[in-house]
Amino acid sequence: MSRLRTDADLRDGKTGFDMTAAMAAAARASETGQPDPLIRDPYARLLIADAGIGIWKALLDDSLFAKLKSADPGTAAYLDCLRSYQAVRTQFFDEYITDAVTRNIRQVVIVASGLDSRAYRLDWPAGTTVYEIDRPEVLDYKFKILASQGVAPAVDLREVSVDLRHDWPAALWGAGFNPLLPTAWLVEGLLVFLPADAQDRLLGQIGELSAVGSRLAVETAASYAKGSREEMRQRFRDIAAELGLVQPTHLQDLMYNDPDRAVVTDWLNTHGWHATARNSGDELRRLHRWNGGGPIAEDKDAFADFVTAERR
Ligand SMILES: C[S@@+](CC[C@H](N)C(=O)[O-])C[C@H]1O[C@@H](n2cnc3c(N)ncnc32)[C@H](O)[C@@H]1O
């Protein structure tokens, strides 16, 4: 896989794990702590306890959030929107996985699983195997933190510690994956960090490993207009200074805004899948979680699609 962001871009110096994974977990922890949460991830807070998450800390600390709201209501609205986005996305993909196992799929692969705790928190039918693919330091970190608190997987969990730029299908096979069985794949929170050719390659590799009847769920790559990206970077910088937080990295700097990127549903529909998309902005509205997104309100491409597909 070509041209992924460099490791140095993505890792938190202290723990060695991926910053983007910590930010997603911070939003899940924050939602879990809300009075009427859409999702409950009891492990997310534990998993980020040690992470330097910069301005995202405001999502976990009411007094910081109040300060942020009075200093910059637009950025507060944006963070609030990201928390809701994460909640809606987690719920959507939880339902996708639950539906797949209800349909007797017993092999699940979570690509770039990061600090996803589904293997620990969902109800899994007996005989299900979950494969988590991510970099060794991310999976080791997650396993170590949860094990130290006596938290064990609720399913036969196989960690596939491999960089997606390397021969990950071979590593998956080596962990016991059977390509002759239908599989439920999940690619959440990854495509936006890949350039267009790497996206195509990943989807192609998944297709090659998918028996008829397999399922695939993908969060497409959101893209911010150039002006919004610069504005958000500046706002984050200002707010981090105002709240005395160290902003380790700017998410906007890690994203690929690749104009040549394939539309995932179109790509899948011409490569052996039957795919449909639901827009996350619509999903936020349906679940009464739409607050407009503050500064990205007009940026319709900033709201990714949730794509689900079945292998024909
Ligand atoms: C935004 S996080 C999403 C994690 C998880 N899917 C979630 O939604 O919480 C992106 C994940 O992609 C992983 N990732 C990025 N590039 C990778 C690569 N080249 N090989 C393996 N994993 C990679 C990171 O380690 C990180 O855990």
The ligand as an SDF file (V2000), in Angstrom:
LIG
                    3D

 27 29  0  0  0  0  0  0  0  0999 V2000
   -8.9990    6.8010   13.3310 C   0  0  0  0  0  0  0  0  0  0  0  0
   -8.2870    5.3100   13.8750 S   0  0  0  0  0  0  0  0  0  0  0  0
   -9.7460    4.3150   13.7740 C   0  0  0  0  0  0  0  0  0  0  0  0
   -9.6890    3.1910   14.7120 C   0  0  0  0  0  0  0  0  0  0  0  0
  -11.0120    2.4300   14.8540 C   0  0  0  0  0  0  0  0  0  0  0  0
  -11.4170    1.8410   13.5910 N   0  0  0  0  0  0  0  0  0  0  0  0
  -12.0820    3.3400   15.3930 C   0  0  0  0  0  0  0  0  0  0  0  0
  -12.9900    3.6840   14.6360 O   0  0  0  0  0  0  0  0  0  0  0  0
  -12.0000    3.7080   16.5490 O   0  0  0  0  0  0  0  0  0  0  0  0
   -7.3070    4.7730   12.5020 C   0  0  0  0  0  0  0  0  0  0  0  0
   -6.5810    3.4620   12.7690 C   0  0  0  0  0  0  0  0  0  0  0  0
   -5.9380    3.0740   11.5630 O   0  0  0  0  0  0  0  0  0  0  0  0
   -4.7140    2.4560   11.9100 C   0  0  0  0  0  0  0  0  0  0  0  0
   -3.8100    2.5310   10.7660 N   0  0  0  0  0  0  0  0  0  0  0  0
   -3.5150    3.6160   10.0200 C   0  0  0  0  0  0  0  0  0  0  0  0
   -2.5840    3.3000    9.1040 N   0  0  0  0  0  0  0  0  0  0  0  0
   -2.3010    1.9760    9.2900 C   0  0  0  0  0  0  0  0  0  0  0  0
   -1.4190    1.0690    8.6680 C   0  0  0  0  0  0  0  0  0  0  0  0
   -0.6290    1.4420    7.6910 N   0  0  0  0  0  0  0  0  0  0  0  0
   -1.3940   -0.2010    9.1130 N   0  0  0  0  0  0  0  0  0  0  0  0
   -2.1840   -0.6140   10.1280 C   0  0  0  0  0  0  0  0  0  0  0  0
   -3.0430    0.2100   10.7610 N   0  0  0  0  0  0  0  0  0  0  0  0
   -3.0840    1.4830   10.3490 C   0  0  0  0  0  0  0  0  0  0  0  0
   -4.2110    3.2900   13.0530 C   0  0  0  0  0  0  0  0  0  0  0  0
   -3.2140    2.6020   13.8170 O   0  0  0  0  0  0  0  0  0  0  0  0
   -5.4950    3.5500   13.8240 C   0  0  0  0  0  0  0  0  0  0  0  0
   -5.7000    2.6160   14.8350 O   0  0  0  0  0  0  0  0  0  0  0  0
  1  2  1  0
  2  3  1  0
  2 10  1  0
  3  4  1  0
  4  5  1  0
  5  6  1  0
  5  7  1  0
  7  8  2  0
  7  9  1  0
 10 11  1  0
 11 12  1  0
 11 26  1  0
 12 13  1  0
 13 14  1  0
 13 24  1  0
 14 15  1  0
 14 23  1  0
 15 16  2  0
 16 17  1  0
 17 18  1  0
 17 23  2  0
 18 19  1  0
 18 20  2  0
 20 21  1  0
 21 22  2  0
 22 23  1  0
 24 25  1  0
 24 26  1  0
 26 27  1  0
M  CHG  2   2   1   9  -1
M  END
$$$$
